Amino acid sequence: MRVQTILLVSVALSACGNAGAPSGSAAKAPDSAAAGTPITVANADFEQTADDGSIPGWMMLQHAGVPAYEMKIEGDAAYHGKGGFRMTRTHEQIYGTLAQDIELPVPMSGEVELSGMVKSKDVGPEGWKLMLIAADVPEYSQSLVGTNDWRRVSVRAKLKPNTRSLRIGATLIDAGTGWVDDIQLRAIAQ
């Protein structure tokens, strides 16, 4: 009887602490981001500018060759606020991209969503789109082709287990001009 009492007390005490927490796939890691949790994007509203023409928090990339894209923050390119990003293709080229590498605050699994307000002018059939690279293959939002007023577009991607970083951006894969503002990134499923 004394052994049974000791076992019952031990089980009750362990249930009060972490020792009784479930393990394996049923347990949620304490550092996991909850669904709907925003993930910080540097200069997501394009309000920060730099005197040297760079865009704080972002990289301006293009396929090899002569510079073929004009990329800048402009006041009249804003969906709201003082600034928004504009990209115009000035010479034929495969792609131009505004990108940011995101270090996640904790290792994550599940799914993430990137969204932003975008518009376009005279964009060719390959389009202006948001880009999200969470695994090995880029995922893209719906392309804007031709001339379009502001609209929110989004793209989702599944993360590999314990993902620590990803890349986001906006890509122009044809002629024309694209604008983007109000970038948002969030965990949507674990």
C-alpha positions in Angstrom: 0.0 0.0 0.0 2.9 2.4 0.8 4.4 1.8 -2.7 1.1 2.5 -4.4 0.8 5.8 -2.4 4.3 6.9 -3.3 3.6 6.1 -7.0 0.4 8.0 -7.0 2.1 11.0 -5.4 4.9 10.8 -7.9 2.5 10.7 -10.9 0.5 13.6 -9.5 3.6 15.7 -8.9 5.1 15.0 -12.4 1.8 16.0 -14.0 2.2 19.5 -12.5 5.6 20.0 -14.1 7.1 19.6 -17.5 8.0 15.9 -16.9 4.4 15.0 -17.6 4.2 16.9 -20.9 3.4 14.9 -23.9 6.2 14.0 -26.3 6.5 13.3 -30.0 4.2 14.8 -32.6 1.5 15.6 -30.1 3.6 18.1 -28.2 3.9 21.6 -29.5 7.4 23.1 -29.2 7.3 26.1 -26.8 9.1 28.3 -29.3 6.8 27.5 -32.3 5.0 30.4 -33.9 1.2 30.2 -33.5 -1.0 30.3 -36.6 -1.7 33.9 -37.6 1.5 35.1 -35.9 3.1 38.0 -37.9 6.8 37.5 -38.8 8.8 40.7 -38.9 9.8 42.1 -42.3 12.3 45.0 -42.3 11.0 48.1 -44.0 7.8 46.3 -45.0 6.1 49.7 -45.7 9.0 51.2 -47.6 9.0 54.3 -45.3 12.8 54.1 -44.7 15.1 55.5 -47.4 18.8 55.8 -47.9 20.8 58.6 -49.5 22.8 56.1 -51.6 19.7 54.8 -53.5 19.7 51.4 -51.6 16.6 50.2 -49.9 17.1 49.5 -46.2 16.4 45.9 -45.4 16.2 44.8 -49.1 18.4 43.6 -51.9 18.0 44.7 -55.5 18.8 41.7 -57.8 18.6 41.0 -61.5 19.7 38.3 -63.9 23.3 38.8 -65.1 24.2 41.5 -67.6 23.9 45.3 -67.9 21.6 47.0 -65.3 18.1 46.6 -66.7 15.8 47.8 -63.9 15.2 51.0 -62.1 14.3 50.2 -58.5 13.5 52.9 -56.0 11.3 54.1 -53.2 9.0 56.9 -54.2 6.3 59.0 -52.5 3.9 58.7 -55.4 4.5 54.9 -55.4 2.9 54.4 -52.0 -0.4 52.6 -51.3 -0.4 54.4 -48.0 2.2 56.3 -46.0 5.1 58.3 -47.4 6.8 55.7 -49.6 6.3 52.7 -51.8 8.6 50.6 -54.0 8.6 50.9 -57.8 10.5 48.7 -60.3 10.6 49.5 -64.1 12.4 47.4 -66.7 14.6 49.7 -68.8 16.3 47.0 -71.0 15.3 43.5 -72.0 16.2 41.1 -69.3 14.9 37.8 -67.7 14.0 39.1 -64.3 14.5 41.8 -61.7 13.8 41.1 -58.0 13.5 43.1 -54.8 14.3 40.5 -52.1 14.8 40.1 -48.4 16.2 37.2 -46.4 14.2 36.6 -43.2 15.8 35.0 -40.2 12.9 33.4 -38.3 12.8 34.2 -34.6 12.4 30.4 -33.8 12.7 27.3 -36.0 9.3 26.8 -37.7 7.3 24.1 -39.5 4.0 24.3 -41.2 3.0 27.0 -43.7 3.6 30.8 -44.1 1.9 33.4 -46.2 3.4 36.5 -47.8 1.0 39.3 -49.0 1.4 42.8 -50.3 -0.4 45.6 -52.1 0.7 45.6 -55.7 -0.2 47.4 -58.9 1.2 47.4 -62.4 1.5 49.4 -65.7 2.1 47.9 -69.1 3.5 44.7 -67.7 4.1 41.9 -70.2 2.6 38.4 -70.1 5.2 36.9 -67.7 4.0 39.4 -65.0 4.7 41.2 -61.8 4.4 39.0 -58.7 5.3 38.3 -55.1 7.9 35.6 -54.5 8.3 33.4 -51.4 11.1 30.8 -51.1 10.6 28.6 -48.1 12.0 25.4 -49.4 14.0 24.7 -52.6 11.5 26.0 -55.2 10.2 29.6 -55.3 6.4 30.0 -55.0 4.8 33.0 -56.7 1.6 35.0 -56.2 -0.9 35.5 -59.0 0.8 37.6 -61.7 -0.3 41.1 -62.6 -0.2 41.6 -66.3 -1.0 44.8 -68.2 -2.2 47.8 -66.1 -3.9 47.2 -62.8 -4.8 49.4 -59.8 -3.8 48.5 -56.2 -4.9 45.0 -55.0 -3.7 42.7 -52.3 -2.1 39.5 -53.6 -0.6 36.6 -51.6 1.4 33.5 -51.9 1.7 30.5 -49.4 4.5 28.0 -49.0 5.0 25.0 -46.9 8.1 25.0 -44.6 10.4 22.1 -44.2 10.5 21.0 -40.5 12.5 23.4 -38.3 13.0 26.0 -41.0 15.2 28.9 -39.8 15.1 31.3 -42.7 13.3 32.1 -46.0 13.5 34.7 -48.8 10.7 37.0 -49.8 10.4 39.5 -52.6 8.7 41.0 -55.6 9.7 40.0 -59.1 9.2 41.6 -62.5 9.6 38.9 -65.2 8.7 41.0 -68.2 8.5 44.6 -69.5 6.7 47.3 -67.7 6.4 48.8 -64.2 5.4 47.2 -60.9 4.7 48.8 -57.5 4.5 47.1 -54.1 3.7 48.4 -50.6 2.5 47.1 -47.2 4.3 43.7 -47.3 3.1 41.2 -44.6 4.4 37.8 -43.6 2.7 35.5 -41.2 2.6 31.9 -40.0 -0.7 30.4 -41.0 -0.4 26.7 -40.0 1.8 24.5 -37.8 
